[in-house]
Amino acid sequence: MNRFCLECGAKAQPSDLVCTECGTKFVEQEQVQPDIIVKNNKTPMTKKNKVIALLAVLFISVLVGLYLFGNSYASAENTLKRFHKVVVGKDSKAIKKLVEFEDGAELSKGDVKAIIAFGDKEPKKFTKSIGSWGDVSDSFLFAIKQSGKVFGLFDGYKIIVPNQYVSVPFQYEELEYTLNGAKLKMAIEDGRAVIGPVAPGIYELNAEYKGEYAEFIQTKQIELLEPYGEVVFAELDFDISDVTFRLNFSYGVDPSKTRILIGAKELAFDQEGTIESAGPFPLDGSVKVKAISEFPWGVVETEDIIVDESYISINIHGLNHDVEKEIVDTVLAYGEQYIASRATANSNDVTTVTNEWKKVMQESYDYESENKGYFSGQLDEIQVDLERAQVLEDVDTFRVTVPVSFSLQGALNQNGKGAKLSAEVESCLIEIVYVEDEWKVAKCELDWFSEEAGGTIVEASKTLHKASKEEAVNLETSMWGGYWQVEDKQINGNLAIYDETEEGFYFDIHVASGHVGDMQNVYALKDGNVAKSIKDEYGCVITLTKNDGEISTEEGPDCWAWHGAGINFDHTFKFVEGGLVQFAIDEAFLDIIKQGFLVKGTYPLGTKLKTIINEKGAYNQVENLQGATYHFYGNGIGYGTFIYDEVDEEDVISIMVGSAHDYTRGELVTYLGEPSFEFEDASEGYGLIIGYAFENGFELQFRYVMNSDRLGVVVLTDKGD
């Protein structure tokens, strides 16, 4: 029989006096109650049942764990933390799933990119902008709200953002904007466009314009971080504008025949001479336009006009370079015909004037003749001030007015009294009309009190026209000016006389034959056919005697300082028609030097002397200098060949010309850079020699007069061989 403890129910053996579990004495229990007989029918648990029970316990535990995890993961607090983490980690897909607008709209790729840029560029500001449940305030851009279920059990949450808007300039329909590469809706009003809605963040605002006259792309970074969706104003400076072109009417321009050229496109002026609001154009100077206008003598086109402001005044003078040349040629031809016709007192052969002005000229000549006045003279040069030229339109013709001056040598014999040629300048506001496809002088009323015209200077023929009464003027003793040259072929000698007045003149004299003599800018007083220079610091006096088309020079005893021991200034000079070659350094100088020319319009190095002789005739002078034989022509330029070679068949290896300007060493450095070499050489009467060597083997030398800073000659030599 089974025995159990009445106190705790533990099973006991029949021989136990005390319960092995709780310590209760069985004697007392047996005295208190009778024997209890319990029958145990329980069957022991099998191994399979034990496994099933264990799995059930584990399943319940997992369910409980998942519940607790899901509840925690989906919570508002963890959602905010996850948002911060995915933004910092730049997880675009996670951000797109986690964030939405207040109205439930999804974020675009551009929105996500802007949020990531915000977190990346402003991390502290971004962290502070993340709020709490339902909290969207001045400090928080990213709040949270309940949204759906997670696993169908737990409340889900999403980050909500307020709508952001940006206002941008919008003056032109061709203007296109994008935010982070996306073209968005725009509300346009009063010259501005509002773009949005977009999410808070940092955006790349891109403005692109493709118009008829301008194209540009402008990019700007903007921050859209307004909690309450206030519009952010973004300003961009496009530097483009509509442009108004206004025609200046003061030059005889017809607006109906005038246009603006922009590439191949033409814009027409209205009758008021205005083109209103063309464009838009960039105002950075990158666009250039031209104006063209039709005149009877053809279409005149302006130089390029830079578009750099919104209002541009257009001046069309009606005289382009070709027309200006025609004007100058007309003035020169008129001046020559005026001198010639005045000398003959007959205007019949004058072809450059209108019939009306020809009559006026003849009346003037008749008046001189009636008063026994006889004019002789020559035109030396003209000056035409094209800067002050104006084009004026009459009812049926166009007129051009331009200030001009005529520089001449003139003499007026009156009442049988003798007269000498003297320098004069006659000035007038010449009036030229365009008649039957050619220019004619309509008026040139001399103004003796007006200043000389500036501007373009053109040399005239210097042809002397004698009066119809030959006894009216003694030309032999009255005129000295011009260029003169020694005829002796063994001497290179030149004499230039200039700035002549009734009292005297200035002259330059240069002689060379082994040794060199040179004087420049010397003033001489005239006395009939004899002139004497003013005594200089050395006591030197040069006497010049003019007789039968020649000038003889004779030096005084104290002129030794101006020449070498083997030469002097006692020579006879003949007049040179057309003058001497004028040497000058200009912008094209180095280019012509490298081509072998020393002076434009002459022969270059490498030309056979035979060719020059065949074309120009025999040379005037010969001079042996520094291993070369120089053959000088009347114009003052010498072509050198090897000293011992046959003249006719040899190439020109060197060219020499007298200087028309005293270029100092400093000026040479300014124009040509530092010289390749310089040294003193008194062996042939020269002093300082400054030289430049070129890669093609040419060598350029500037040879100065001994003991002087005056430039004597310039020599270009081919040193290649």
C-alpha positions in Angstrom: 0.0 0.0 0.0 1.3 3.4 -1.0 2.0 5.9 1.7 1.9 9.7 1.4 2.7 12.6 3.7 -0.4 14.4 4.6 1.5 17.7 5.0 3.1 17.9 1.6 1.8 15.0 -0.3 5.2 13.4 -0.9 5.4 9.6 -1.3 6.9 7.8 1.7 8.0 4.3 2.5 6.2 2.2 5.0 9.2 2.2 7.3 9.6 6.0 7.2 8.8 7.8 10.5 9.4 11.2 9.1 8.6 12.8 5.7 11.8 13.1 3.8 10.5 16.2 2.1 9.0 18.4 4.8 10.0 16.6 8.0 6.5 15.9 9.4 6.3 12.9 11.7 4.1 10.1 10.3 3.0 8.9 13.9 1.2 12.1 14.5 -0.4 12.0 11.0 -1.5 8.5 11.5 -3.0 9.4 14.9 -4.9 12.2 13.5 -6.4 10.5 10.4 -6.9 7.1 9.1 -4.9 5.6 6.3 -5.4 7.2 3.0 -5.0 4.9 0.0 -4.2 6.6 -3.3 -4.0 4.7 -6.4 -1.4 6.2 -9.0 -2.6 5.5 -12.5 -0.2 8.2 -14.2 1.8 6.9 -17.1 5.4 8.3 -17.5 5.9 10.9 -20.5 7.5 9.5 -23.6 10.6 11.1 -25.3 8.5 12.3 -28.3 6.1 14.1 -26.2 8.9 15.8 -24.4 10.3 17.2 -27.7 6.9 18.5 -28.8 6.5 20.2 -25.5 9.9 21.9 -25.9 9.1 23.1 -29.4 5.9 24.6 -28.2 7.7 26.5 -25.6 10.2 27.8 -28.0 7.6 28.9 -30.5 5.8 30.8 -27.9 9.0 32.5 -26.9 9.8 33.5 -30.5 6.4 34.9 -31.0 6.8 37.0 -27.9 10.3 38.1 -29.0 9.1 39.1 -32.5 6.2 41.0 -31.0 8.5 42.9 -28.7 11.0 43.5 -31.6 8.3 44.6 -34.1 6.7 46.9 -31.6 10.1 48.5 -30.9 11.3 48.7 -34.6 8.1 50.3 -35.8 8.0 52.8 -33.0 8.2 56.6 -33.7 11.5 57.0 -31.9 13.2 54.3 -33.9 11.8 55.6 -37.1 13.4 59.0 -36.5 16.7 57.3 -35.7 16.5 55.2 -38.8 15.8 58.3 -40.9 18.9 60.0 -39.6 21.0 56.9 -40.3 19.9 56.4 -43.9 20.4 60.1 -44.7 23.9 60.0 -43.3 24.5 56.8 -45.2 23.1 58.3 -48.4 20.7 55.4 -48.9 18.4 56.9 -51.5 16.0 54.0 -51.7 15.5 53.9 -47.9 14.9 57.6 -47.8 12.3 57.4 -50.6 10.4 54.7 -48.7 10.7 56.5 -45.3 9.8 60.1 -46.3 6.7 61.6 -47.8 5.1 65.1 -48.2 2.5 66.2 -45.7 -0.2 65.4 -48.3 1.2 61.9 -48.7 2.9 62.5 -52.1 6.1 60.6 -52.8 9.5 62.2 -53.1 11.3 62.5 -56.4 14.9 61.6 -57.1 15.7 65.3 -56.9 14.0 65.6 -53.5 16.0 62.7 -52.1 19.3 64.1 -53.6 18.5 67.5 -51.9 17.9 65.8 -48.5 21.2 63.9 -48.8 23.0 67.1 -49.8 21.5 68.8 -46.7 22.7 66.1 -44.4 26.2 66.0 -46.0 26.9 69.7 -46.2 25.1 70.8 -43.0 25.2 67.8 -40.7 24.6 69.7 -37.5 21.9 71.8 -38.9 20.3 68.7 -40.4 20.3 66.8 -37.1 18.6 69.7 -35.3 16.0 69.9 -38.0 14.6 66.4 -37.1 11.7 66.9 -34.7 9.4 64.5 -32.8 5.9 63.1 -33.0 3.8 65.6 -35.0 6.1 68.4 -34.3 6.7 70.8 -37.3 7.9 74.1 -36.0 10.5 76.8 -36.7 13.2 74.4 -35.7 12.1 71.2 -37.3 11.8 70.4 -41.0 11.4 66.6 -40.6 8.6 65.4 -38.3 6.8 62.0 -37.9 3.3 60.7 -38.1 1.5 57.4 -37.9 1.1 55.7 -41.3 -0.4 52.3 -41.7 0.6 48.9 -40.0 3.9 47.0 -39.8 3.4 43.3 -40.3 -0.3 44.0 -39.9 0.2 44.2 -36.1 2.1 47.4 -35.2 1.5 51.1 -35.9 3.8 52.3 -38.7 5.4 55.7 -39.0 6.8 58.0 -41.7 8.8 61.2 -41.9 6.8 64.0 -43.2 8.2 67.2 -44.9 6.7 70.5 -45.7 6.4 71.8 -49.3 9.2 74.1 -50.4 9.0 76.7 -53.1 11.6 78.9 -54.9 11.0 82.1 -56.9 13.3 82.8 -59.8 13.5 85.6 -62.5 11.6 84.8 -65.6 11.8 87.6 -68.2 12.1 85.4 -71.3 10.0 82.5 -72.6 13.2 80.7 -73.7 14.4 80.5 -70.1 14.3 77.0 -68.6 15.0 76.0 -65.0 15.8 72.7 -63.3 16.3 71.7 -59.7 18.8 68.9 -59.3 18.4 68.1 -63.0 14.6 67.9 -62.9 12.3 70.2 -64.8 9.4 71.1 -62.5 6.1 72.9 -62.7 6.3 76.7 -62.6 3.8 79.3 -61.8 4.7 82.5 -63.8 3.6 85.9 -62.7 5.0 89.5 -63.0 8.3 88.4 -64.5 9.1 85.7 -62.0 8.4 81.9 -61.9 7.7 80.0 -58.7 9.0 76.4 -58.8 7.6 73.7 -56.5 6.6 71.9 -54.4 9.9 70.1 -53.5 11.3 68.7 -50.3 13.5 70.6 -47.9 17.2 70.4 -48.8 20.1 71.9 -50.7 19.5 72.0 -54.4 21.4 72.8 -57.6 19.4 75.4 -59.4 20.2 75.4 -63.1 19.1 78.2 -65.5 19.5 77.6 -69.3 18.7 80.1 -72.0 18.9 79.5 -75.8 17.8 82.5 -77.6 18.3 84.0 -81.1 21.3 86.1 -80.0 22.5 84.6 -76.8 23.0 81.3 -75.1 24.1 80.6 -71.5 23.8 78.1 -68.6 24.0 79.4 -65.1 24.1 77.3 -62.0 23.5 78.3 -58.4 23.3 76.3 -55.1 20.2 77.2 -53.0 18.9 76.1 -49.6 15.2 75.4 -49.3 14.7 75.0 -45.6 11.4 76.7 -44.7 9.3 74.8 -42.1 6.1 76.6 -43.2 6.8 76.4 -46.9 7.5 80.1 -47.4 8.8 81.0 -50.9 12.5 81.5 -51.1 13.7 84.1 -53.6 16.7 83.2 -55.7 18.3 85.9 -57.7 20.5 85.2 -60.8 22.4 87.8 -62.8 22.0 86.8 -66.4 23.7 89.9 -67.8 21.4 89.9 -70.8 18.9 92.5 -71.7 16.7 93.7 -74.5 18.5 96.4 -76.4 17.2 99.5 -78.1 19.2 100.8 -81.1 18.7 104.5 -81.9 19.9 106.1 -85.2 21.7 109.4 -85.2 20.0 111.5 -87.9 22.7 114.2 -88.1 24.6 112.6 -91.0 22.0 112.4 -93.8 21.0 108.8 -93.0 17.7 107.5 -94.2 16.2 105.1 -91.6 14.2 103.3 -94.2 17.5 102.4 -95.9 19.4 101.5 -92.8 19.6 98.2 -91.0 21.4 96.5 -88.2 23.4 93.3 -89.1 23.6 90.6 -86.5 25.4 87.7 -88.3 23.2 86.9 -91.3 20.1 88.5 -89.7 19.0 92.1 -90.4 16.9 94.3 -88.1 15.1 97.3 -89.7 14.7 100.7 -88.1 11.3 102.3 -87.9 10.7 105.7 -89.4 11.7 107.3 -86.1 15.1 105.7 -86.5 14.6 103.2 -83.6 14.7 99.5 -83.1 12.9 98.9 -79.8 13.7 96.0 -77.5 15.6 93.7 -79.8 17.2 90.7 -78.2 17.8 89.8 -75.6 21.6 90.2 -76.0 24.4 89.3 -73.5 25.9 92.6 -72.3 29.4 91.2 -71.7 30.7 92.5 -75.0 30.7 89.1 -76.7 28.1 90.2 -79.4 29.1 92.6 -82.1 26.7 94.2 -84.6 27.1 96.4 -87.6 24.9 99.1 -89.1 24.6 99.4 -92.9 23.0 102.3 -94.8 22.4 102.9 -98.5 23.7 106.1 -100.0 23.9 107.1 -103.7 27.5 106.1 -103.8 26.8 102.6 -102.4 26.2 100.8 -99.2 28.2 102.1 -96.2 29.0 99.7 -93.3 30.1 100.8 -89.9 32.9 99.1 -87.9 31.9 96.5 -85.4 29.6 97.9 -82.6 30.0 96.2 -79.3 26.7 95.4 -77.5 27.4 96.1 -73.9 24.5 98.2 -72.7 20.7 98.3 -73.2 20.7 101.5 -75.2 23.0 102.1 -78.2 23.2 105.2 -80.3 24.3 104.4 -83.9 26.3 107.0 -85.9 26.7 106.3 -89.6 28.9 109.0 -91.2 28.2 107.7 -94.7 32.0 107.6 -95.4 33.6 104.2 -95.2 37.3 103.8 -96.1 36.7 103.4 -99.8 34.5 106.6 -99.9 37.0 108.5 -97.7 39.7 107.6 -100.2 37.6 108.9 -103.0 37.0 112.2 -101.1 40.8 112.6 -100.5 41.6 111.8 -104.1 39.0 114.4 -105.2 40.5 117.1 -102.9 44.0 116.3 -104.1 43.0 116.5 -107.8 41.1 119.7 -107.1 44.1 121.2 -105.4 46.4 120.4 -108.3 43.9 121.7 -110.9 43.4 124.9 -108.8 47.1 125.7 -108.8 47.5 124.9 -112.5 44.4 126.9 -113.6 45.3 129.9 -111.4 48.7 130.0 -113.0 47.1 130.1 -116.5 44.1 132.2 -115.3 41.8 129.7 -117.0 39.4 127.3 -115.4 38.2 125.6 -118.6 40.3 122.5 -118.0 39.2 122.0 -114.4 37.2 118.8 -114.3 36.9 118.2 -110.5 34.3 121.0 -109.8 30.7 121.7 -110.6 29.8 124.2 -113.3 28.7 126.7 -110.7 32.0 126.6 -108.8 34.0 126.7 -112.1 32.4 130.0 -112.8 33.3 131.3 -109.4 37.0 130.2 -109.9 37.1 132.0 -113.3 35.7 135.2 -111.8 38.5 135.1 -109.2 41.2 134.6 -111.9 39.7 137.4 -114.0 39.8 139.7 -111.1 43.5 138.9 -110.6 44.3 139.5 -114.3 42.4 142.8 -114.3 44.6 143.9 -111.5 47.7 142.6 -113.3 48.3 139.8 -110.9 50.1 136.7 -112.1 50.3 133.6 -109.9 53.0 130.9 -110.0 53.1 128.0 -107.6 53.2 124.4 -106.7 51.1 122.2 -104.4 53.3 120.4 -101.8 50.7 118.6 -99.8 47.1 118.5 -98.6 45.5 117.8 -95.2 41.9 116.4 -95.0 40.2 116.3 -91.6 38.0 113.3 -92.2 37.1 113.1 -88.5 35.1 116.3 -88.9 33.5 115.4 -92.2 29.7 115.5 -92.4 27.3 114.1 -94.9 24.3 116.4 -95.5 21.2 115.6 -97.7 19.6 118.3 -99.8 16.3 117.8 -101.6 17.9 116.0 -104.6 21.5 115.5 -103.7 24.0 114.6 -101.0 26.8 116.9 -99.9 29.9 116.2 -97.9 31.7 119.0 -96.0 35.2 118.5 -94.7 37.9 120.9 -93.5 41.0 120.9 -95.8 44.3 122.7 -96.0 46.5 123.2 -99.1 50.2 123.6 -98.4 51.9 125.3 -101.4 54.7 127.4 -102.6 53.2 130.4 -104.3 54.1 133.8 -105.6 51.9 136.6 -106.9 53.4 139.2 -109.2 51.3 142.3 -109.2 51.7 145.5 -111.3 55.0 144.2 -112.8 56.8 143.9 -109.5 58.9 140.8 -108.9 57.9 138.1 -106.4 59.5 135.1 -104.9 57.9 131.7 -104.1 57.0 131.4 -100.4 55.3 128.8 -98.3 51.6 129.3 -97.9 48.7 127.4 -96.3 45.2 127.9 -97.7 42.3 126.4 -95.7 38.6 126.0 -96.4 35.6 124.0 -95.5 35.3 122.2 -98.8 31.9 121.2 -100.0 31.7 118.1 -102.3 28.6 116.8 -104.0 27.9 113.4 -105.5 26.6 114.0 -109.1 26.2 111.4 -111.8 28.3 108.7 -110.0 31.2 111.0 -109.2 32.4 113.5 -106.7 32.6 117.2 -107.6 33.8 120.2 -105.6 30.9 122.6 -105.2 32.6 125.2 -103.0 35.9 125.9 -101.4 35.8 129.5 -100.0 39.2 130.2 -98.5 39.2 131.2 -94.8 42.5 132.9 -94.1 41.7 133.1 -90.4 40.8 129.5 -89.8 43.2 127.0 -88.3 44.9 124.4 -90.5 43.0 121.2 -91.0 44.3 118.2 -89.2 43.9 114.5 -90.1 45.1 112.8 -93.2 48.2 114.2 -94.9 48.8 113.4 -98.6 51.8 114.5 -100.5 51.1 116.4 -103.7 53.1 116.4 -107.0 55.2 119.6 -106.2 54.9 120.4 -109.8 55.7 124.1 -110.4 53.2 125.9 -112.6 54.5 129.2 -113.9 52.4 132.3 -114.4 51.0 133.0 -117.8 53.4 136.1 -117.7 56.8 134.5 -117.3 58.4 137.7 -116.2 56.1 137.8 -113.3 58.3 135.7 -111.0 62.0 135.0 -110.6 61.9 131.3 -109.8 65.6 130.7 -109.9 66.4 132.5 -106.6 63.1 131.9 -104.8 62.9 128.2 -104.3 65.3 125.9 -102.5 63.2 123.1 -100.9 63.4 119.5 -102.0 65.9 116.7 -102.2 69.3 117.0 -103.9 72.0 114.5 -104.7 75.7 114.4 -105.7 76.1 113.1 -109.3 79.7 111.8 -108.7 79.3 108.0 -108.7 82.2 107.7 -106.3 80.4 109.6 -103.5 77.1 109.0 -101.8 75.9 112.5 -101.1 72.4 113.7 -100.2 71.0 117.2 -99.3 67.5 117.7 -98.0 66.1 121.2 -97.7 62.8 121.7 -95.8 60.6 124.2 -93.8 61.5 127.0 -96.1 60.3 130.6 -95.4 61.1 133.9 -96.9 64.1 134.3 -94.5 65.6 130.8 -94.6 65.3 127.1 -94.4 66.5 123.9 -92.6 68.7 121.3 -94.3 70.3 117.9 -93.7 73.5 117.0 -95.5 75.1 113.5 -95.8 78.2 112.5 -97.7 80.1 109.2 -97.7 83.0 107.7 -99.6 85.0 105.5 -97.3 84.5 108.1 -94.6 81.3 109.8 -93.6 80.1 113.4 -93.1 76.7 114.2 -91.6 74.8 117.3 -90.4 71.1 117.4 -89.6 68.5 120.1 -88.8 70.9 122.9 -89.7 69.3 126.4 -90.2 70.5 128.7 -93.1 69.6 132.3 -93.9 68.8 133.1 -97.5 70.3 136.0 -99.5 69.2 135.8 -103.1 70.8 132.6 -104.5 73.1 132.2 -101.6 72.3 130.8 -98.1 74.6 130.4 -95.1 74.1 128.2 -92.1 74.1 129.7 -88.6 77.5 129.2 -87.0 77.3 126.2 -84.6 79.2 125.4 -81.4 82.3 124.4 -83.3 82.3 127.6 -85.5 81.2 125.6 -88.6 79.4 127.5 -91.4 78.1 125.8 -94.6 77.6 128.1 -97.6 75.0 127.0 -100.2 74.8 128.5 -103.6 71.9 127.8 -106.0 72.5 128.2 -109.7 71.0 126.6 -112.8 69.2 123.8 -111.0 72.2 122.9 -108.8 73.2 123.6 -105.3 76.9 123.9 -104.4 78.0 123.5 -100.8 81.2 124.8 -99.3 82.3 124.3 -95.7 84.1 126.7 -93.5 87.4 126.0 -91.7 85.8 124.7 -88.5 83.5 121.9 -89.8 86.0 119.0 -89.3 84.0 117.7 -86.3 81.1 116.7 -88.6 83.0 114.4 -90.9 85.8 111.9 -91.2 89.3 112.9 -92.3 88.9 111.5 -95.9 85.7 113.5 -96.8 84.3 117.0 -96.6 81.1 119.0 -97.5 82.4 120.7 -100.6 80.1 119.2 -103.3 77.6 120.0 -106.0 74.0 118.5 -105.7 71.4 118.0 -108.4 67.7 118.1 -107.7 66.0 114.7 -107.3 62.5 114.3 -108.7 60.2 112.5 -106.3 62.5 112.9 -103.3 64.5 110.4 -101.3 63.4 107.0 -100.0 62.0 107.5 -96.6 63.2 105.0 -94.0 60.9 104.5 -91.0 60.2 101.8 -88.4 56.5 101.0 -88.2 54.3 98.0 -87.2 55.2 96.1 -90.4 58.9 96.8 -90.2 60.1 93.4 -88.8 57.9 91.6 -91.4 59.4 93.4 -94.4 62.9 93.0 -92.9 62.5 89.2 -92.7 61.4 89.3 -96.4 64.6 91.0 -97.3 63.2 94.5 -97.8 64.7 97.6 -96.0 62.1 100.0 -97.3 58.7 99.2 -98.8 58.5 99.5 -102.6 62.2 98.9 -103.1 64.1 95.8 -104.2 64.8 93.0 -101.6 67.9 91.1 -100.9 68.7 88.4 -103.5 67.6 90.6 -106.4 70.1 90.5 -109.3 71.6 94.0 -109.8 71.2 93.5 -113.5 67.4 93.4 -112.9 67.5 96.7 -111.0 69.6 98.3 -113.8 67.2 97.1 -116.5 64.2 98.4 -114.7 65.6 101.7 -113.1 68.5 102.5 -115.4 72.1 103.2 -114.5 72.9 103.9 -110.9 74.1 107.4 -109.9 76.9 106.6 -107.4 79.2 103.8 -106.3 80.7 103.5 -102.8 82.8 100.7 -101.3 82.0 100.0 -97.7 82.7 97.0 -95.5 83.5 94.5 -98.2 80.6 95.5 -100.5 80.1 97.8 -103.5 77.0 99.9 -103.1 75.3 101.2 -106.2 73.2 104.3 -105.2 70.2 105.7 -107.1 68.9 109.2 -107.0 66.4 108.3 -104.3 69.2 107.7 -101.8 69.0 103.9 -101.6 72.1 101.8 -102.4 72.2 98.1 -103.4 75.4 96.3 -102.4 77.1 93.4 -104.2 80.3 91.5 -103.4 83.2 94.0 -104.0 85.2 92.0 -106.5 82.4 90.3 -108.4 81.0 91.2 -111.9 78.3 93.8 -111.3 75.6 92.8 -113.8 75.3 89.1 -112.8 75.6 89.4 -109.0 72.8 89.2 -106.4 72.2 92.1 -104.0 73.6 91.0 -100.6 73.2 94.3 -98.8 71.0 97.4 -98.9 71.9 100.8 -97.4 69.6 103.8 -96.9 70.0 107.2 -95.1 67.9 107.6 -92.1 64.8 109.9 -92.2 64.7 110.0 -88.4 67.2 110.0 -85.6 66.2 106.8 -83.9 68.0 106.7 -80.5 69.2 103.5 -78.9 66.3 103.6 -76.5 63.8 103.9 -79.4 65.4 100.9 -81.2 65.1 98.8 -78.0 61.4 99.8 -77.7 60.6 99.0 -81.3 62.9 96.0 -81.9 64.1 94.7 -78.5 67.6 94.4 -77.1 70.2 94.4 -79.9 72.2 91.3 -80.8 75.4 93.3 -80.8 76.8 96.8 -80.6 80.3 98.3 -80.9 82.3 101.4 -81.9 83.9 101.4 -85.4 85.7 104.5 -86.6 87.4 102.7 -89.5 84.9 104.1 -92.1 83.9 107.3 -90.3 81.1 105.8 -88.2 80.7 105.7 -84.5 78.4 103.4 -82.6 77.0 100.5 -84.6 73.9 98.7 -83.2 72.9 95.4 -84.8 70.2 92.8 -84.9 70.7 89.3 -86.2 67.8 87.2 -87.5 67.3 83.4 -87.8 67.2 83.5 -91.6 70.8 84.9 -91.7 69.8 88.6 -92.2 71.6 91.2 -90.2 70.3 94.8 -89.6 72.8 97.5 -88.6 72.1 101.1 -87.4 75.3 103.1 -88.0 75.6 106.3 -86.0 77.8 109.3 -87.0 81.2 109.5 -85.2 81.1 111.3 -81.9 77.4 111.9 -82.3 74.0 110.3 -81.4 72.7 111.0 -84.9 71.9 108.1 -87.0 73.8 108.1 -90.3 72.7 105.0 -92.3 70.8 101.8 -91.9 72.1 98.6 -93.6 70.5 95.2 -94.2 72.8 92.4 -95.1 72.4 88.7 -96.0 75.0 87.0 -93.8 73.7 83.5 -94.6 76.5 82.5 -96.8 
